[in-house]
Amino acid sequence: MKKILIANRGEIAVRVMKTVKKMGIQTVAVFSEADRNAPHVLLADEAVCIGEAQSNKSYLRGDKIIEVAKSLQVDGIHPGYGFLSENADFAEAVENSGITFIGPKSKAIKIMGSKLAAKETVKEYDIPMVPGIDEAITDVDKAKEIASEVGYPILIKASAGGGGKGMRIVEKEEDLESGMKRAISEATSAFGDGSVFVEKYVKSPRHIEVQVMADTHGNVLHFFERECSVQRRHQKVVEEAPSSILSPELRKKMGEAACKVAKSCDYVGAGTVEFLMDADHNFYFLEMNTRLQVEHPVTELITGVDLVELQIKVARGEALPMKQEDLTINGHAVELRVYAEDPLNDFLPSVGNLESYQLPTGEGVRVDNGFREGMDIPIYYDPMLSKLITYGKTREEAIELMLEAIQNYKIKGVQTTLPFGSFVFAHEAFRSGNFDTHFVKTYYSPEKIKEQTAAEAEVVAMIALYQYLEDKKIVRLPSN
Ligand code: MV4
């Protein structure tokens, strides 16, 4: 591979390009009219404008992107995450045009894009699943039967759903019929597919996912887990690796289960297998994400591997250069997603101009960033500015570094989720490791940040006062 096109924008386009360059491969950026001066455009060897700002006129235009790739004699397309990354038709169109899609085959994308197809596919692989039914269900009486078998509360889920869309908790039998009708109509309007199924509702779950990587020679490795339980409305905000609650035995079991999921669909490339873990540490397969994830850096820091480099090697047909036994966990990493959103105002997007934008640096601090001082934040895309990742020998060390690094961000012009990050990392429940997916709902309110800001202001005032008194002492000394 001599030239790779990165079909994405923002921090992930920059992140991917860094590795592509490191490998001595030429880079091609595509960009929308809103991104003319964006960092990913400036970093690339070549850059081509593919349309107007709206995603469906630029970053989602697979046909245009393939056209650009062909005209510039590109060998591979890296889709990043979001946009076209999990679009099976795009992956297929790329392959059909004679270019390598740096990701799995379209068949694997298609299977894992449907929760029911995924369940069907992994069935013979002895993967723990949440009790329930693994086929689309429309008959209310049948649903009642399943529900009384697994016990209430149950969760109705849309097969095509993602990010919690089309999910409905049902506490008791008399609510089942209306819940099901709503779930079906919601799924139909949101995904054009009204298939729903029923599972036992796991009450206080943790979200633990396993990074896998498979080559075209039949090797599948796992790169341990990431804990992503701290999320708000199905949007992850804080991630870490490893999870603070897994024993080595459990880690091995989950890693092996994740590899089996990958094998079940002939997976190739980087993927993530999501599990729910209940309060008794039982784990259940949820779904597989067939892309590089936003939170991949925490895995890179604890394993010392460059996941993008492995993606490219595997796409070139090389065998994975290590064995499972070679992989070990070293230290601990935490990540905060820094969004241009106002945590004091229901996390509404806070778009505007980045009047000041200075990033923390230092040992154990990694910032994956897609912005620059003076830039306007486009309203058309996800408002994530950067990811702050810190690494330490222990979890405590990583968290301390994180709190310090958050303070060393200097952003003016927009509100960000940085103060919310301070809240999470300073919180006793997070620090103790005793938390679940309900963390934000349970502990967070804007008042918490206001209290925190007031406490910080008090410290700053005390320091100023002390300095003032000290200065006065010095000034007075000669006259005394
Ligand atoms: C569940 C669950 C409880 N029980 N399934 C949410 C998104 C989708 N990927 C799966 N989700 C869940 N499935 C059963 N049987 C709770 C969730 C869930 C959740 C999962 C992971 C991370 C955050 C979450 C927040 C709320 C609900």
Residues whose N, C-alpha, C, O or C-beta is under 5 A from the ligand:
A	BS01	MV4	V130 L155 G163 G164 E199 K200 Y201 V202 H207 T437
